[in-house]
């Protein structure tokens, strides 16, 4: 398992990214739930999970 932190470039929301190489994933795109910005294009080779850890900037969301 690999752990890393990811930040949305638009609203500043922070995520903990977990990559499980022991599980197969689904080929899809992960978008920021706060503003809809594409965070990552996921492949099916392994399972990737995201957890929101830092709330997005209200100012950035209002300016959309």
C-alpha positions as CSV (number, residue, x, y, z in Angstrom):
1,X,0.0,0.0,0.0
2,X,1.2,3.5,-0.9
3,X,0.0,6.7,0.8
4,X,0.3,10.2,-0.5
5,X,-1.4,13.6,-0.1
6,X,-3.0,15.4,-3.0
7,X,-4.3,18.9,-3.3
8,X,-6.9,20.2,-5.7
9,X,-5.4,23.0,-7.8
10,X,-8.7,24.9,-8.1
11,X,-10.3,25.0,-4.6
12,X,-7.4,23.8,-2.3
13,X,-9.2,20.7,-1.0
14,X,-6.7,18.2,0.4
15,X,-7.0,14.4,0.0
16,X,-5.2,11.4,1.4
17,X,-4.6,9.0,-1.6
18,X,-4.3,5.3,-0.9
19,X,-3.0,2.9,-3.6
20,X,-3.6,-0.8,-3.0
21,X,-1.5,-2.8,-5.4
22,X,-3.0,-6.1,-4.1
23,X,-6.5,-5.2,-5.4
24,X,-7.7,-4.5,-9.0
25,X,-9.4,-1.1,-9.5
26,X,-11.8,0.4,-12.0
27,X,-10.7,2.5,-15.0
28,X,-12.3,5.9,-14.3
29,X,-11.6,9.5,-13.5
30,X,-11.6,11.0,-10.0
31,X,-13.0,14.5,-9.7
32,X,-12.8,16.8,-6.7
33,X,-16.2,16.5,-5.0
34,X,-16.2,20.2,-4.1
35,X,-15.5,21.9,-7.4
36,X,-15.4,19.1,-10.1
37,X,-11.8,19.5,-11.2
38,X,-10.2,16.4,-12.5
39,X,-7.8,15.1,-9.9
40,X,-6.6,11.9,-11.5
41,X,-7.3,9.4,-14.4
42,X,-7.3,6.0,-12.7
43,X,-6.3,2.8,-14.4
44,X,-7.6,-0.7,-13.6
45,X,-4.3,-2.2,-12.6
46,X,-4.7,-1.3,-8.9
47,X,-7.3,0.1,-6.5
48,X,-7.0,3.9,-5.6
49,X,-9.0,5.5,-2.9
50,X,-9.3,9.1,-1.9
51,X,-10.4,10.6,1.5
52,X,-11.0,14.3,2.0
53,X,-8.7,15.6,4.7
54,X,-8.7,19.4,4.2
55,X,-11.9,21.4,3.5
56,X,-11.9,23.4,0.3
57,X,-11.6,27.1,0.2
58,X,-15.0,28.7,0.3
59,X,-13.7,31.7,-1.7
60,X,-12.5,29.4,-4.5
61,X,-15.8,27.6,-4.7
62,X,-17.8,30.9,-4.8
63,X,-15.7,32.3,-7.7
64,X,-16.8,29.4,-10.1
